[in-house]
């Protein structure tokens, strides 16, 4: 299979993972009391793994055609990786608790939105 096809599939899965985190957190916004949805963890893990695949494939794709497949900014990738790891840690800590606190919910939502903004604004 061509690496560009795998990269495109990983990109789609990455977008769906980030969208999953956002939607699942937003649906919890109006519920009282909030209960943590474990789907946030699954979505974050999907986004993380797909993102790692995308970054890993970018180098061989760049060697084939550097103009079509420019290398990612490693600082941007490191920041995005850190943000999704924080989301995962918060989610795993929250998963065992009975109530999803407003502070944790807002932090996770803010980090998700920040990760989206970093992806599109940091060029």
N, C-alpha and C positions, 0 to 999 in steps of 0.2 A: 504494500500500500504506500502511496506517495506521502511523504512527510507533511506536505502542505494540507492534505486532507485531514490527517491526524491533528494538525495544529488548528484547523478550522473547527473540528469536532470539540477539541479542548476549549477553544474560545467560546463556543456556544454553551458548553457545560459550565464554564466559568461565569458567564453572564447569567445563566439560569440559577446558579448557586447564589450569587450576590442578590439577584432578584428574590429568591426564596427567603433569604435572611430578612430583607427589607419588608416583604409582604407579611411574613409571619410575625415580625415585631410590630408592624403597624396594626395588624388585626388584634393584637393584645392591648393596644392603646386605650380602647374604650371599655374593656372588661374590668370589673371590680369584683372580687379581688383577682388580680392577674395570676395566671398559672403559666409557668414556663413551658413552651412548646419545644420538645426535643428535636423537631424538624429544623430548628435554627442550627443545631449542631451538625446535622446531616448536610444542610445547605452550605455551612461554613467549611466543612471538610471537603465537600465537592468543589467549592470554589478554590480552596487551597491546593488540592491535588491537580485540578485542571490548570491552575495558574503555574504550578511547578512544571507541568508537562509543556505548556506553552513556552516558558522561558528556556527549558532544556532543548526544545526543538528549534528555537530561534537561531542558535549558533550554526548548526549544519545547513539550515535554510539560507542563512546569510552568506555562507561560503559558496552556495550555488548561485545566488542572485542577490547581491548586496543592495541594489536599488529597490527591489521589490520587498525584501525582508531585512530592513535595517535593525540593528541591535537595539534592545531595550536599554533604557537608562537604569543602571544597576542600583542607583540610590533610590529611585522611585520604586523599584521592585522591592528593595529591602524595607522601605517604609510601609508599603502595602502588605508585605509579609508580616511585619510586626503588628499591624493593625488587625489582620485576620487572626493571628495567634492570640492576641488579647481578647478578641471576641470569643474564640474557642475556650480560652481559660475561664472567662466570665460565665460562659454557657455551661461548662462542666461543673463549675462551682454552684451555679444556680439550679442545675438539674436535680439535685438531691433535696432542695428546699421546697417547702410546701407553698410559699408565697413568693411571687416574682415582684421584688420591690421596684418602686418607681425609679429610684436612682440607678439601679442596675439596668432596667429596661431603657431608660433615657441614655445611659452611657453606651449601651450596645447599639442603639439606634443612631446615636451621634457618630460612633465609630464607623458604622456601615455607610452612612451618608458621606462621611469624610473620605472613606476609601473610594467611593464613586467619584467624588470631586477630584481627588488626587489622580485618578485614572484618566480623567478627561481634561483637567485644567493644567496639569504638570506635563508639559511637552518638551 
